[in-house]
């Protein structure tokens, strides 16, 4: 966990960035359960079977969060009819990973 200097002299506040810290468990295509950060999940999405959670609600929340990142990055099909071809496209989520890495460090996570 990195430290960031706060507005008070000598004060330090903890900093945690899910773009850099492994925060989501995922199941790989070869059956391994591993922890990944948000950028890795989006970049390597074609190599992952699913995201995991301790409860179904946690799994849904993670998927919704990843979808929100994709929409914020403008990485999604133009219409519902385009979804099947878009999903079959390799590396379709890599632009969202790139967008996420370019976000300012001072954004609130």
C-alpha positions as a Markdown table, in Angstrom:
| # | Residue | x | y | z |
|---|---|---|---|---|
| 1 | Unk | 0.0 | 0.0 | 0.0 |
| 2 | Unk | 1.5 | 3.3 | -1.0 |
| 3 | Unk | 1.5 | 6.4 | 1.2 |
| 4 | Unk | 0.3 | 9.8 | 0.0 |
| 5 | Unk | 1.1 | 13.0 | 1.8 |
| 6 | Unk | -2.1 | 14.6 | 3.2 |
| 7 | Unk | -2.9 | 18.3 | 3.5 |
| 8 | Unk | -1.7 | 18.3 | 7.1 |
| 9 | Unk | 2.0 | 18.7 | 7.6 |
| 10 | Unk | 3.6 | 15.3 | 8.3 |
| 11 | Unk | 0.2 | 13.5 | 7.9 |
| 12 | Unk | 0.1 | 10.4 | 5.8 |
| 13 | Unk | -3.0 | 8.7 | 4.6 |
| 14 | Unk | -3.1 | 5.2 | 3.2 |
| 15 | Unk | -3.6 | 4.8 | -0.6 |
| 16 | Unk | -5.0 | 1.7 | -2.3 |
| 17 | Unk | -5.5 | 1.6 | -6.1 |
| 18 | Unk | -7.5 | -1.4 | -7.5 |
| 19 | Unk | -5.8 | -0.7 | -10.9 |
| 20 | Unk | -2.5 | -1.8 | -9.4 |
| 21 | Unk | -3.5 | -4.0 | -6.4 |
| 22 | Unk | -4.9 | -7.5 | -7.0 |
| 23 | Unk | -8.5 | -7.2 | -5.7 |
| 24 | Unk | -10.7 | -9.7 | -7.7 |
| 25 | Unk | -10.4 | -13.4 | -7.9 |
| 26 | Unk | -10.8 | -14.8 | -11.4 |
| 27 | Unk | -10.9 | -18.3 | -12.8 |
| 28 | Unk | -8.6 | -18.8 | -15.8 |
| 29 | Unk | -9.3 | -20.9 | -18.8 |
| 30 | Unk | -6.9 | -23.6 | -17.5 |
| 31 | Unk | -8.8 | -23.8 | -14.2 |
| 32 | Unk | -6.6 | -21.7 | -11.9 |
| 33 | Unk | -8.1 | -19.4 | -9.3 |
| 34 | Unk | -5.9 | -16.3 | -9.2 |
| 35 | Unk | -6.2 | -12.7 | -7.9 |
| 36 | Unk | -5.9 | -9.9 | -10.5 |
| 37 | Unk | -6.2 | -6.1 | -10.5 |
| 38 | Unk | -8.7 | -4.3 | -12.6 |
| 39 | Unk | -6.3 | -3.5 | -15.5 |
| 40 | Unk | -5.2 | -7.1 | -15.7 |
| 41 | Unk | -8.8 | -8.4 | -15.8 |
| 42 | Unk | -9.8 | -6.1 | -18.7 |
| 43 | Unk | -6.5 | -6.7 | -20.6 |
| 44 | Unk | -6.6 | -10.4 | -20.2 |
| 45 | Unk | -10.4 | -10.9 | -20.4 |
| 46 | Unk | -10.1 | -13.4 | -23.3 |
| 47 | Unk | -8.0 | -15.7 | -21.0 |
| 48 | Unk | -10.5 | -15.7 | -18.1 |
| 49 | Unk | -13.5 | -18.0 | -17.6 |
| 50 | Unk | -15.2 | -15.9 | -15.0 |
| 51 | Unk | -14.8 | -13.5 | -12.0 |
| 52 | Unk | -15.4 | -15.1 | -8.6 |
| 53 | Unk | -16.9 | -13.8 | -5.4 |
| 54 | Unk | -17.7 | -15.2 | -2.0 |
| 55 | Unk | -21.4 | -14.6 | -2.7 |
| 56 | Unk | -23.5 | -14.2 | -5.9 |
| 57 | Unk | -24.0 | -10.6 | -5.0 |
| 58 | Unk | -20.3 | -9.9 | -4.8 |
| 59 | Unk | -19.8 | -11.5 | -8.2 |
| 60 | Unk | -22.6 | -9.4 | -9.7 |
| 61 | Unk | -21.1 | -6.2 | -8.2 |
| 62 | Unk | -17.7 | -6.9 | -9.7 |
| 63 | Unk | -19.3 | -7.6 | -13.1 |
| 64 | Unk | -21.3 | -4.3 | -12.9 |
| 65 | Unk | -18.2 | -2.4 | -11.8 |
| 66 | Unk | -16.2 | -3.8 | -14.8 |
| 67 | Unk | -19.1 | -2.9 | -17.1 |
| 68 | Unk | -19.2 | 0.6 | -15.7 |
| 69 | Unk | -15.5 | 1.0 | -16.5 |
| 70 | Unk | -16.1 | -0.2 | -20.1 |
| 71 | Unk | -19.0 | 2.2 | -20.6 |
| 72 | Unk | -17.0 | 5.1 | -19.1 |
| 73 | Unk | -14.1 | 4.2 | -21.5 |
| 74 | Unk | -16.5 | 4.1 | -24.5 |
| 75 | Unk | -15.7 | 0.4 | -25.0 |
| 76 | Unk | -18.9 | -1.4 | -25.9 |
| 77 | Unk | -20.9 | -2.4 | -29.0 |
| 78 | Unk | -22.9 | 0.2 | -30.8 |
| 79 | Unk | -26.2 | -1.8 | -30.7 |
| 80 | Unk | -27.6 | -5.0 | -29.2 |
| 81 | Unk | -27.3 | -6.6 | -32.6 |
| 82 | Unk | -23.6 | -6.0 | -32.5 |
| 83 | Unk | -23.0 | -7.8 | -29.2 |
| 84 | Unk | -22.4 | -11.4 | -30.6 |
| 85 | Unk | -19.7 | -10.3 | -33.1 |
| 86 | Unk | -18.2 | -7.9 | -30.5 |
| 87 | Unk | -17.9 | -10.6 | -27.9 |
| 88 | Unk | -16.2 | -13.0 | -30.4 |
| 89 | Unk | -13.6 | -10.3 | -31.2 |
| 90 | Unk | -10.3 | -11.0 | -29.5 |
| 91 | Unk | -8.9 | -8.4 | -27.2 |
| 92 | Unk | -12.2 | -6.4 | -27.2 |
| 93 | Unk | -11.7 | -5.1 | -23.7 |
| 94 | Unk | -8.0 | -4.1 | -24.0 |
| 95 | Unk | -9.0 | -0.5 | -24.9 |
| 96 | Unk | -10.8 | -0.3 | -21.6 |
| 97 | Unk | -7.7 | -1.5 | -19.8 |
| 98 | Unk | -5.6 | 1.1 | -21.5 |
| 99 | Unk | -8.2 | 3.9 | -20.7 |
| 100 | Unk | -8.1 | 2.8 | -17.0 |
| 101 | Unk | -4.3 | 3.0 | -16.8 |
| 102 | Unk | -4.4 | 6.5 | -18.2 |
| 103 | Unk | -6.8 | 7.8 | -15.5 |
| 104 | Unk | -5.3 | 10.4 | -13.1 |
| 105 | Unk | -3.8 | 9.0 | -9.9 |
| 106 | Unk | -5.8 | 11.5 | -7.8 |
| 107 | Unk | -9.2 | 10.2 | -8.9 |
| 108 | Unk | -11.2 | 8.8 | -6.1 |
| 109 | Unk | -11.5 | 5.0 | -6.1 |
